[in-house]
Amino acid sequence: MTSPNQQQLVIAKEKLLLVSFFFFLYTVVYYLGKSIGMANAIKTSAGIVYLPAGARLLACLVGRGWGALGVGIATFLVVLPDTLPDQDTSFHLAIATINSLSVLISVLLMLKTLGIKNDLSNIKFVHLPIIDFVATFVQTTAYSWFLYLNKVNISIEDLEAKFLSRWTGNFLGGMVFMIAFFALVNIYKWHAAKED
C-alpha cells in the first residue's frame, strides 16, 4: 500500500511528464514547420498551414491545463525569442499567456457546450472543426489585438488581412492535428475491440 505522499509524488511526476511532453512536441513542431516554411505566422502575416497551432490545440484538448502550460513555456522560452527577438521578456510572457490561455478556455467551453466527456470518449469527427474554429478564432483575435495595441508588426490597415491569414493558417494547422488525433484514437479503439 502506498502512502498519500507517495501518491502525490506519482501524480506530480505524471503532470511534469505531461508538461514536458507538450513542451517538446510544440518545440519540435515549431522547428519542423519553420524548416519547411510553415512557421512564419507569428512574425509575418501567416503560414498557409501553421502546424504549431495544431500542436497547441491538441495540447489543450488532451492535456488541458498541463498541456497549455507546456505549450506556454515553449512559446515563452523558445518560439518568441526566435520570432520576436526585439521584444522584452514581459512582452513574450504576455503573448505566451494569451496564446495558451485563449485556446485552453475555448477548448474547455466547447467541450462543455458540445457535451463531450472529460475522457473524450464521445468525441465525434464533426466536433473537431467546431472546436478548432472557435479556439483559433479566439486565439487569433486576442493575439492580433495585442500586437495591434502594442504596435508590433501590424497596423490598422493590415489588421483584417493579417487576422484572416493567421486565422486560416491556425485553423488548417489545427485540423491537421485534429484529424491525426482522431485517426489514432479510432485505430486504438479498433485494436482494443479486436483483442476482445
C-alpha positions in Angstrom: 0.0 0.0 0.0 1.3 3.4 -0.9 1.2 6.4 1.4 -0.6 9.7 0.4 2.8 11.4 0.0 3.9 8.7 -2.5 0.6 9.0 -4.4 1.1 12.8 -4.6 4.7 12.3 -5.8 3.4 9.9 -8.6 0.8 12.5 -9.6 3.3 15.3 -9.7 5.6 13.2 -11.9 2.8 12.5 -14.3 1.9 16.2 -14.5 5.6 17.1 -15.1 5.8 14.4 -17.8 2.7 15.8 -19.4 4.0 19.4 -19.4 7.4 18.2 -20.7 5.8 16.2 -23.5 3.8 19.1 -24.8 6.7 21.5 -24.4 8.8 19.2 -26.6 6.0 18.5 -29.0 5.3 22.2 -29.6 9.0 23.0 -29.9 9.7 20.2 -32.4 6.6 21.1 -34.5 7.7 24.8 -34.5 11.2 24.0 -35.7 9.9 21.4 -38.2 7.3 23.9 -39.5 10.0 26.6 -39.7 12.4 24.3 -41.6 9.7 23.7 -44.3 8.5 27.3 -44.3 5.2 26.8 -42.4 6.1 28.5 -39.1 6.0 32.2 -40.0 2.6 33.0 -38.7 3.9 34.8 -35.7 6.2 37.3 -37.4 4.7 37.8 -40.8 1.1 37.7 -42.0 0.8 33.9 -41.6 1.7 30.4 -42.7 -0.7 28.7 -45.0 -0.8 25.8 -42.6 0.6 26.8 -39.2 1.4 23.5 -37.6 2.3 24.8 -34.1 -1.3 26.0 -33.7 -2.4 22.4 -34.2 0.1 21.2 -31.5 -1.3 23.9 -29.2 -4.8 22.8 -29.8 -4.0 19.2 -29.2 -2.2 20.0 -26.0 -5.2 21.9 -24.7 -7.6 19.2 -25.8 -5.7 16.2 -24.4 -3.5 17.7 -21.7 -5.9 20.5 -20.7 -4.2 23.0 -18.3 -1.0 20.9 -18.1 -0.8 20.8 -21.9 -1.4 24.5 -22.1 1.3 25.1 -19.6 3.8 23.1 -21.6 3.0 25.0 -24.8 3.0 28.3 -22.9 6.5 27.6 -21.6 7.7 26.5 -25.1 6.3 29.7 -26.6 7.9 31.8 -24.0 11.3 30.2 -23.9 11.8 29.0 -27.5 9.4 30.4 -30.1 9.0 34.1 -29.2 12.7 34.8 -28.6 13.3 33.3 -32.1 10.4 35.2 -33.8 10.3 38.5 -31.9 13.8 38.9 -30.6 13.5 42.7 -30.3 10.7 42.4 -27.7 11.3 42.2 -24.0 10.6 39.3 -21.6 7.3 40.7 -20.3 6.0 41.0 -23.9 7.0 37.4 -24.6 5.3 36.3 -21.4 2.1 38.2 -22.3 1.9 36.6 -25.7 2.7 33.1 -24.4 -0.1 33.5 -21.8 -2.6 35.0 -24.3 -2.0 32.2 -26.9 -2.2 29.3 -24.4 -5.0 30.5 -22.2 -7.2 31.7 -25.1 -7.1 28.2 -26.7 -7.4 26.4 -23.3 -10.5 28.4 -22.3 -12.0 28.0 -25.8 -11.5 24.2 -25.8 -12.9 23.8 -22.3 -16.0 25.8 -23.2 -16.5 23.9 -26.4 -16.2 20.5 -24.7 -18.9 21.6 -22.2 -21.1 23.1 -24.9 -20.9 20.1 -27.1 -21.4 17.7 -24.2 -18.1 15.9 -24.7 -16.9 13.8 -21.7 -13.7 14.6 -19.9 -12.1 11.4 -21.2 -13.1 12.4 -24.8 -14.7 9.0 -25.2 -17.8 10.5 -27.0 -15.9 13.0 -29.3 -17.0 12.8 -32.9 -15.3 13.9 -36.1 -17.9 16.6 -36.5 -16.8 18.2 -33.2 -13.2 18.7 -34.3 -13.7 21.5 -36.8 -16.1 23.2 -34.5 -13.6 23.2 -31.6 -10.8 24.2 -33.9 -12.8 27.0 -35.5 -13.7 28.6 -32.1 -10.3 28.1 -30.5 -8.4 29.5 -33.4 -10.8 32.4 -33.8 -10.5 33.4 -30.1 -6.7 33.0 -30.1 -6.2 34.9 -33.3 -8.4 37.7 -32.2 -6.7 38.1 -28.8 -3.2 37.8 -30.4 -3.9 40.2 -33.2 -5.4 42.8 -31.0 -2.5 42.5 -28.5 0.0 43.1 -31.4 -2.1 46.0 -32.7 -2.4 47.7 -29.3 1.4 47.3 -28.8 2.2 48.5 -32.4 4.1 45.3 -33.3 4.1 44.0 -36.8 0.6 45.2 -37.5 -1.2 48.4 -38.4 -4.9 49.2 -38.7 -4.7 48.9 -42.4 -3.2 45.4 -42.1 -5.4 44.2 -39.2 -8.1 42.5 -41.2 -5.9 40.8 -43.8 -3.4 39.6 -41.2 -6.2 38.4 -38.9 -7.8 36.4 -41.7 -4.5 34.9 -42.9 -3.4 34.0 -39.3 -6.8 32.5 -38.5 -6.8 30.4 -41.7 -3.3 29.1 -41.1 -4.1 28.4 -37.4 -7.3 26.6 -38.4 -5.7 24.5 -41.0 -2.8 23.6 -38.7 -5.4 22.7 -36.0 -7.2 20.4 -38.5 -4.0 18.6 -39.4 -3.5 17.7 -35.7 -7.2 17.0 -35.0 -7.5 14.6 -37.9 -4.3 12.8 -36.9 -5.5 12.6 -33.3 -9.0 11.3 -34.3 -7.4 8.7 -36.6 -5.1 7.5 -33.8 -7.9 7.3 -31.3 -10.0 5.3 -33.7 -7.1 2.9 -34.5 -6.6 2.4 -30.8 -10.3 1.7 -30.3 -10.3 -0.7 -33.3 -7.3 -2.7 -31.9 -8.9 -2.8 -28.4 -12.1 -4.1 -29.8 -10.2 -6.7 -31.9 -8.4 -8.0 -28.9 -11.7 -8.6 -27.0 
